Each structure stands twice: as C-alpha cells, then as structure tokens.
Amino acid sequence: MTSTAELQNSYGLSEEQEALRQSVRDFAETVVAPRAAEVDRTATYPWDVHEALRTNELLALHVGEQYGGAGADAISTAIVIEELSRVDASVGLIVAVNKLGTTGLQLSGSEQLKARYLPAVASGEATFSYALSEREAGSDAAAMRTRAVRDGDSYVLDGTKAWISQAGVSTHYTVMAVTEPGAGARGISAFVVHADDPGFSVGTPERKMGIKGSPTCEVHFEGCRIPADRMIGGPGTGFRTALATLDHTRLTIAAQAVGIAQGSLDASIAYTKERRQFGKPVSDFQGVQFMLADMAMKTEAARQLVYVAAAKADRGAPDLTFASAAAKCFASDTAMQVATDGVQLFGGYGYTSDFPVERYMRDAKITQIYEGTNQIQRVVMARSLLR
C-alpha cells in the first residue's frame, strides 16, 4: 500500500487507493448488502461475511508486511471501513474492532510479542477485541477495578469488562488491568488474553438499538492465569498505550460514520428521484433539494476531515490527538443528522424496516458514544488547544 507518510501537509488518494475503494464497494454491494437487513433483524453474527472478509484479505489490512499483512496506511483502512459501513455498519465494525484490538500491540508490544500474534491476525486466523471499559469506568477509564496480580511467571486477572465489541467472536483480547493499586493511571498495564484461557468467559450479548450484527458483551476474568510475557509494554504503561491506541482508532469509527452517512444519502437520492407527489418527483422540490445538498456537503466535509486526520496518523503528526478527536466527533454527529434527515425524506416509509434508512439512523447513534463519547472528544480537543 502507498504510504501517506510521503505527503507534506495533507493527503491525496493514490490510484491504488481509488482502486481499493472500487473493489471494496463491489464486494460490499454483492456480498454484504444482501445480508444486511436479515442480520439486523435476527441480531446474528454474519460468519459467512466474516469468512468472505478473510478470504479477500480485508480483516486486517493494517498489519505490517513484515508480519504477512498488507501494511495498509490509515487512509486505506478508513476507505475499507467506510465502504463496508455504507451498506452495513456492523460489518465495518468487524474490521474496525480488529484494528482497535491490535493497535496497542503494534504501538507498544515487544518484537517477540508482535511476531507471536500479528502473523495470525494478518492471515485471519486470529482476531482481537479491546477490553478497556467497565460498568463504573467508562469515560473515566482510569477508575477501572479489574486486577492483574503477579504470581511467579504468571499474572492472575480478576474482574469484568463491559461493552466489548466482537466479544465471543474474537480469539484474543487486549485487556487493561490494574497492576499497582493506588497508582492511578500509572498503575495500569496491558495484556493479551486468549479466548480459551482458563478463567476467561463471555457474558450474554447486550440487546442493542443498532449494530446488531456485531455482538457486544461483558467479559469476565475469574482467576484467569496468563503467562507474564503476555504483558504489552512495561508495567504501568497500559493506560498510556490505551490513549495512544484511541488516537489512531477513533478514525476507524469516524470512517464508519462517514459510511453510514453516505449510505443514507445514496438511499435518499434514489428514493426522492423515484417517489412522486403532486405530479412530479419529490426531488424536484427545492426544500428536498436543500436537504440533500446539506446532507452531501456535511458528509463530504466529514470524509475530508477523516482522511486528513488519517494522514496525520501515518506521519505521526504532533496534533494527531486533536485531529482524530475532531474527525470522530464531527463525522459521528454528521452521520446521526444525515441518517435522521434520510428518514424524514422517506416519510412514513422511512419509519419502517422495509427501507434501510431507519437502520442507518439506529446504527449512527452508537458512533457518537463508543471509543469516547462526543462530549469526551470535545474535552480532548479543548485540552489539546489549551495545553
């Protein structure tokens, strides 16, 4: 993949990236879209789509070439998630969560740890989830209570993590736990936990408003003993790794949001050109045209913000924290507004499950909440400005 690290101040899509967009769009429309409504209705995980993603090497494009991956830059990964989410946000989340779960390993893991796990991620044999939040430690993640106690050559984990995307599907989990009580954020460490480790279990899936094709569950650690060499980075560096991870992976949620907005816009354009009232297509009315224009303008603005932030991520730009928070916040607010406007343009039909816009609206809401609520994103941006 072409690296955006070569770019100066912004970004420019290469021919390879444009070709990637078209190939993923074709895949999404032929493989993902036909299953989207049923997956949402039944709230079942689309294993057939998962396998198709693996076969087409779309599960983990971000893994470096030295580990058998494509070594895709952040913009390319955003394009993939955007195009998948354009037809089904749950499928876009499969790719996004796998990057979320492995970014800490890539940023802070030892070479030995990377070599142990990343080749299997690149091949699709292994997938990762990210276990940071707890019921009483969501936005205040440093207040977590999950403990990891050293015992010889092992750590023993006890506690519960909440709202874990892809829980029960992923084969591995990046887990943050307290190793030094009383030290606050500096007492948190990161670990790799396997789904088959004794003492690890997955709770009942949450019953959710949207993204129903992606399971969200608690994960439990009850005397879960793991080798000490599965720590990511040094003791006490886990929270720093978690924050650095989010700087990169907020962009995947921003890309998901752009895809939802684009899907809503596409559906609305097609419907208003077909629907007739007062003897002409609804799209001929200026009020409808203004709504479509605003939807398209905001969607494109969100896309540009995401791609610029992704270019900054690849360059290691010092203002990445602000840029990624801004992209996630703006794109998710845009997705919610555009999807809601889409329902309005469909009228009574938009309120039914016969058309996809009500699903887009339900799916859009979570993008304003997970990987940091948009209130938290504004806190992050303000701190960056005032630092």
JODAMO-V244509 format. One record per residue. N is the residue number from 1. PHI is phi as a letter, one per 30 degrees, with the letter a starting at -180 (NA if undefined). Layout:
BEGIN
n=[N/N]
phi=[PHI/PHI]
END
This chain:
BEGIN
n=[1/2/3/4/5/6/7/8/9/10/11/12/13/14/15/16/17/18/19/20/21/22/23/24/25/26/27/28/29/30/31/32/33/34/35/36/37/38/39/40/41/42/43/44/45/46/47/48/49/50/51/52/53/54/55/56/57/58/59/60/61/62/63/64/65/66/67/68/69/70/71/72/73/74/75/76/77/78/79/80/81/82/83/84/85/86/87/88/89/90/91/92/93/94/95/96/97/98/99/100/101/102/103/104/105/106/107/108/109/110/111/112/113/114/115/116/117/118/119/120/121/122/123/124/125/126/127/128/129/130/131/132/133/134/135/136/137/138/139/140/141/142/143/144/145/146/147/148/149/150/151/152/153/154/155/156/157/158/159/160/161/162/163/164/165/166/167/168/169/170/171/172/173/174/175/176/177/178/179/180/181/182/183/184/185/186/187/188/189/190/191/192/193/194/195/196/197/198/199/200/201/202/203/204/205/206/207/208/209/210/211/212/213/214/215/216/217/218/219/220/221/222/223/224/225/226/227/228/229/230/231/232/233/234/235/236/237/238/239/240/241/242/243/244/245/246/247/248/249/250/251/252/253/254/255/256/257/258/259/260/261/262/263/264/265/266/267/268/269/270/271/272/273/274/275/276/277/278/279/280/281/282/283/284/285/286/287/288/289/290/291/292/293/294/295/296/297/298/299/300/301/302/303/304/305/306/307/308/309/310/311/312/313/314/315/316/317/318/319/320/321/322/323/324/325/326/327/328/329/330/331/332/333/334/335/336/337/338/339/340/341/342/343/344/345/346/347/348/349/350/351/352/353/354/355/356/357/358/359/360/361/362/363/364/365/366/367/368/369/370/371/372/373/374/375/376/377/378/379/380/381/382/383/384/385/386/387]
phi=[NA/d/d/d/d/d/d/d/c/b/a/a/d/d/e/d/d/d/d/d/e/d/d/d/d/d/d/d/d/c/c/d/e/d/c/e/d/d/d/d/d/c/h/c/d/d/d/d/d/e/d/d/d/d/d/c/h/c/d/a/d/d/d/d/d/d/c/j/c/d/i/d/d/d/d/d/d/d/d/d/d/d/d/d/d/d/c/a/d/d/d/e/d/e/d/d/d/d/d/e/d/c/d/d/d/d/d/b/d/d/d/d/d/d/d/d/c/d/e/d/d/d/d/j/d/b/b/c/c/b/c/c/d/b/e/c/b/c/d/c/d/d/d/e/c/e/c/b/c/d/b/i/c/b/c/c/c/b/k/b/c/b/h/c/d/i/d/j/c/d/d/b/b/c/c/c/b/d/c/b/e/i/c/i/d/d/c/c/b/c/b/c/c/c/d/c/d/e/j/c/b/c/d/d/e/d/c/c/d/b/h/d/d/c/d/b/b/d/b/c/b/b/i/d/c/b/d/d/d/c/d/c/i/d/e/i/c/d/d/d/d/d/d/d/e/d/e/d/c/e/d/d/d/d/d/e/d/d/d/d/d/d/d/d/d/e/d/d/d/d/d/d/d/c/d/c/b/h/i/a/e/e/d/d/d/d/d/d/d/d/d/d/d/d/d/d/d/d/d/d/d/d/e/d/d/d/d/d/d/d/d/d/d/d/d/i/d/d/c/d/e/d/d/d/d/d/d/d/d/d/d/d/d/d/e/d/d/d/d/d/d/d/e/d/d/d/i/e/d/d/d/c/d/d/b/d/d/d/d/e/d/d/d/d/e/d/d/d/c/d/h/j/e/d/d/d/e/d/d/d/d/d/d/d/d/c/d]
END
